[in-house]
Amino acid sequence: MISVVRSLESTSSSILQSDDSFVFDGTNSDIARQLYIRHNKGDVGDQVNFTSIPEAIAARLDPFNIKFNDLPGLVQRAVLWDSGFAISPTNEAVQIRTINNFTMAELAVPKDEVSGADCTFKNCSQPNGVTAHYTQYCTGDQMLSVSRCVVDIFEDKDAVNYLGAMWSRGGDPDMAPLIRLREHSWTDPSSNMSYSVYAVHTVPRNLAATWDQCRPDKEYASLAVPCYRSDKITVEMDEALTTPQGTAWVTTWLDDEFAEKSGQGLGTLVLVLIIVGGVLALGLFGLGWYCCCRRAKRREEKPALGADDFDVESPVYMTPELAKPPTASSGRLTQQSSVFSQSSIDFESAGSNRTLEILLNSPHLQGRRIPYESVTFKNTLSKGVNGEVWVCEYNGYKVAVKRLLQGNQKAETVQAFAEEIELSASLVHPNIVEFIGVAWNSLNNLVMVLEFFPRAFAAAAGYDAFFKVSRSTTRLIAVAFRCNRTSASLFAVTLFGQSGNLDVMLRLDANPIATVPADCHAAHHSKNRRLSMTMKGVTVLAVALALPSSMAQGHTISLRSLESNSSFVFDGTHSDIAQQLYIRHKAGDTDTKVSLDSVPVAVANRLSDLNIQFSDLPGLVQRAVLWDTGFALSPSNAPVQVWTMQDYTMADIAVPKDEVSGEGCTFKNCTQPNDELAYYTLICSGAQMVNVSRCVADTFVDSAATSYLGSMWSVGGGDPSMVPHIRLRDHSWVDPVTEVSYSVYAVHTTSVADDPAWNVCPADDGYGALTVPCHRRDEFTDKEMAAMNTPTGSAWVTTWLEEEFAEGSGFDLLLLVPILGAVVLIVAIGFGWVYWKRKDKSKIEDTVSTTCDLAAVSPQYMSGSTVPLPKYASGTPEHALRPTVMTTQGSLLSSQSASNG
């Protein structure tokens, strides 16, 4: 990476290197440079956490793949200031614009200009011997006459009590300045004039000197920059303002130190990951090669089989039946010539070596084989396309035995069944039906023995409901997680081959699945707690363990259909504004887009997952997303957070008429075109209103709050073509009888022009509209707010956005990394598989050759010979002989060859 120093030297707009001549002493407002210097000195500061990140900031950082929240605190402040923002008392980014083309580094007002406005000063000493100055006597008009900036309006509820100086010059050269906005509001005791001046303070409140006093600790003073309020300037002045765009040197700093560059980052990352992927692929290929070579070497090292080899002790026990002589003289293997039937040869050629390898060598099956004849079959419990489950007895206990249908003995089916057996044996959990063992006397008779759990298996026998899922095992497990939202912590899913019934058995007393997402098309829910599913082309044992606590506690999300519901009426009885906006959008309605200075972080994060830009959405969809995510719009068109109370959602915070009536409020009744009545509050105090409110809105500024005469609650509507707004207003008034002051926030769903005044019905007897009253955020403590619900958005809106507006992210070069890695891995696996198949084919040919050679040279393979038994078995009674674990493939070949007599 190019060093910061080099980039700074090459930037003509500024020198980023630490300059001994630069001193942050209050004579300038180059806060970004001071923060850069302190950052490079190793200073740190608390990160800035905004509810909404200004669009100008996001747009500046996006080209460098930088997230504002990922930047260090000092760098965040530097970017904000350099881009024309400061931070309000409520921790919001507030836009600053400059007068007469001043830059953000030049907003500090020189002392001589302040003196020229006839202001007086409080002079204070500093540790470096330089005198600091604070305004002492200066009116608001005098102060603003020399101001160089204008700040958007913000709320400062302690403005009248704040006694800091609105202008000061001084500073610690080692300080990391803040960008703290405060409102200085006061009434001049001499002229009785009221003033309001905004000011940027660069130190915390506890370090700022109060009016007409120096700092008690005699430490450094600080810079304070006075600014106009944006609502107190003329139109001509507003048009002449400059909106800061950010300096080139700060952009270079961000680029050099924090940007995740696609080109440069790709080179290093691709190189590292390709090397890792290549090494991994070569390692896998080498391991496969080594295993194949070792296996081939073992075969080569084995001595040729002779007649005497059958006299050694063998771990393969033969049954008396298998010891009978063949019925005809033949060089072919007969049905009694091997532990396995004639079809075993077919299995061998079709890949049964893998099946045997699983059964004989799997660590999960070691010591788990049980004698096949010790399992007594009683009755069939259930039967699928490829398999069946039996109730059996083993050692005096009832067990469940699963086996393939006798007519379905293809090698791949048997191998898949063996893999299922191995997986079943590997799973141990109190909620999983216990695996007891595996038994076989041939590959035709391979069975899995399981614990018999009466309720689950009885349920499995009694229902044929189907639950269709995709072919992917991953998809199945995902659906299992999504669909099982009960206290049951496990799905045990088994499958028999193609188009088989997928038996899902819930062990324990779990509640039935009550609510299923849209893609869980359950046909039946039964008291027997059983779901049958249908899958194709995959054998699965899917287990969903340790569900998240929210799922275990039964929390569900019910996805509503995205189709327009003819029964849905936006009539004021609910606040499902998103649904109404969806319906109107689908009907082709349009409206002006919402233009925000800053998109709420929650909205931006929700959309970024779908690669959607808020500004690209249609106006109606923008409103729907804002409302569904818990936001309404202030009079200044800023997004305002809305919290819900008592687990209400954004769709049900409309207050019913009977609850408002129960508080003693009276109504203005108005007729509507649909002959239904609309209701507006007539006589209702603020206390009565908020007693039934279901929401809390963050504080915002409404400069016309005291003059606004709309109703703070209303229920009405029914106009199917209505396109609701999400307008927030502050209803502030003083009760003329009690002289108590009230302030109630309310969300209005109709335009200002169509919203009737208090005690007036809509014009031309038109439709009424919904109005939702909310508490103010500043009525509650932080502890009380912790109990409120922050809306995160409903699943159906996310689905709507994804289906209609989500865009592919485009081809990211970083995707080359996993793609190349996957290609290398697949090629390596392909080579390994081809090599293994060739070796396997060679092995089969060697086996056939060996068998033919034995038939040609050994008298025991001649007509009329009998199968030789192990020496120690020759004197053993027939009933004591039984098949046990075949430990080597050689012993199997021996038994096959020996039976060919």
C-alpha positions, 0 to 999 in steps of 0.5 A: 500500500502506498504510504500515507506520507507519499500520498500527502506529499503528492496531493496539491490541495493540502500537505497531510504530513504533520506540519510543525507550523500547524497549531490547533489554537482556535485561530482556525477550524481545521478540525479534520487536520487536527484529528488526522494528526492525533490519529497518526499519533495513536490517539483514539476516541469513542466511535460515533453511533448514528441512527442514520448515516448522512447520504453524503457521507455514505456516497463519499465512502462507498467508492472505497468500500468503507463502512462509516461504522468501521472507521475509528472514532477520530476518523469518523469525526474528521470525515463528518466535519470535512463533509460539512456535518456536526453532531447534535445533542441527540447524537444526530448528524446535522448539515452545516453550510458555509457563507461566502464560500468559506471552507470548513477549515475557515469557519473560526471567526477571527477575534478582530471581527468579533471585536468589530461587531462591538462584542466584549471578551473574557480573557483567560490565560493558558498553560502555553502563555497564549491568552484565550478569549471568550465572548462576554457581552454580545447580542445574538445579532452581533454574533451572527453578523460575523458568522460564517456558517448556517446549521440545519435545525436540531433539537436541544431541550436544554438550550435555555439552560446552557451557559457556555460561550457561543464564541471562543478562541484557544486550544490545546495543540494535543487535543482531539476536538469534538464537533458538538452542536449546542443551541444558545437561547436567551432573552436579553434582560435589557432589550427583552429581545430573544435570541437563538444562536447555534454553535459548534463546541470542540470540547466536552461540556464538562471542560467548556468554560461557563459564561464570564468565567475561565476554566477553573483548572486553568487549562487550555481553552477551546474553539467555539464556532457560532452559526445561523439557524437554517430557519432564520435566514432569508431565501436569498441568503439560503441560495448563496450558501455552499454545501461542503463536498469534502477536501481531496486530502481527506479523501486521499487519507481515507483511500490510502489507509482505510479503503478496501481496494478491489484491484489491490485487495484482489491481488493479495487475497487471490494469491493467498487463497489460490495458493491455499486452494491449490495446496489443498487440492494437490494434497487431496489428490496426493492423498487419493493417489497414495491410498490407491497406490498403497492398496495396489501394493498390498494386492501385489504383495499378497501371495497367490491363493493355494489349496493350503491357504484354506486350512488356516484359521479364518474369521469367516464362519460358514453355515452348514448349509453353505458347506453342502456340495454343489448340485452340479459339476461346474466351474461357476459359483453356485448359490451355496458357494459363497457367504454372498449369493450370486448377486454379490458378483453383480454387487462387486462389479457395480461397486459393492466394495464401497458398501463392504468398506463401510460395513467392515471398516467404519469406526461407527460400526465397529463392534456393532454387528449382530448375528442376522439369525438372532433377529426374529421378524414379527410383522411389517410396520411400514413399507415404502418404494424401496424399503420397509420397517419391521417390528422384530425381536432381538435378545428378548426385546422389541426392536425396529428393523429397517431393510431394503425391499427384496426386489430392490437390490441394486448396488447403488441402493445398497451402498446408499443404505449402508451410508445411511446406516453408518450415519445413523450409528454416528448420531448419539443424542437423547432425542434420537432413536437409538441405533442398536446395530447392523446385521447381514448374511449377504448384501441382499439381507442387510438390515439396520436395527433401531430402538423401538419407540412405540408412539413414533413408529405407530404414528409412522404407520398411521398417516400418509401426509406428504411434505415436499421439499427440494432435493438438496440435503442442505435445503432439507435441513434448512427447512427442518430448522425453519419449520420446527419452531416448537420445543422439540429440539430434533428432527430425525429424518430417514428416507428410502431411495427414489420417491420414498416416504420421508418419515419424520418422527419427533421423539418426546412430547413435542407440540405439533408444528403450529405455524409454518413459513410459506415454503413449508407447505404442510399437508397435515399436522396431527396429534401423533406428531408426525410429518411424512415428506416426499423427496427424490433422488437423495438419501438423508438423515437430517438432524436439527439439534440445539435450535436457537432459543427464540425458536425453541420458545415458539416464536414464529413469523407468519408470511402473508401472501404477497398477492392482493387480498380482496378482504383487506381494507385500509379503513383506519382499524389497523395501521398496516400502511405497508400492505396498502402501499404494496397494493397501490404499487401493484395497481400502478400508483406512483408518487414523489420519491422520498428524498432523505439527507440520510437513510436510517442505518436499519433501512440501509442494512436491510436493503444492502443485503438485497443490493438495493439502494433506497433512492432507487425505489419508487416513492410508494415502496420507499414509504412502505420500507420506512414504515415497515422498518419502524420509521416515519417522516418529520416535517423537515422530511427526516426519518424518525424512529418509531418504537412500539409498546407491548409487542405491538407491530407497525401494522397494529398501532392504530388505537381502536375507537373504544379505547379512546372512548374509554379514556373519556374523549369525545369525537367529531363524527363525519360521513364517508362515501362508503356510508361508514362514519369516520371519527376524529378526536374532539375533546381529549387532553394530551394525557388521555391521548397518550394513555392509549397510545401504542408507540413512541416516536423519537424527538424531532423539530416541528417549527409549526407545532403550536399552530398546527390544528389537525386532530391527533387521533382519527379512525376512518378510510376505506378508500381503496385507492388511497396512498397513505403518507407517514407524516409526523406532526407535533401537536403542542397546545396549552389547555385553556381550562387547566393551563396544562401544556401538552405535546403529542406526536402523531402520524398522519396518513393523508397529505397536509392539504387533505387533512381536515382541521380540528372539529372539521370533517374532510372536504366534500364529505370525502373519506377520512384517514388514519391518525396514530398518536405516539408518545415523545421519546423524551418522556421515557428514561433509557431503562424504560425505552429498553422495554420498547420494541424496535421494529426490524421489518416483516418477512413478507416485505423483505420477500417483496423487495427481493422478488421485485427490486433485488439486483445481482451484485454484478461480477465481483472479481473476488468471486474468482477466488472461490470459483478458481478454488472450486475448479481446482478442487473439482478437477483434482477430485475428478482425476482422483475418481477416474484413477480410483475407478481404473484401479477398481476395474483392475482389481475386479479383473485381477479377482476374476483372473485369480478365481479362474486360475484357482479353478484351473489349478486347485483340485478343490475347485473341481467338480464334486468337491466340497467347500473347505471349512476352517480347521477349528470349525470342522468339529463344531456342531452345525448349529453353532456355526454362524456368520460373523464380521468379515474383517478382510476382503481377502477372506471374502474372496477366499470364501467365494473361491473355495465355494467354487468347487 
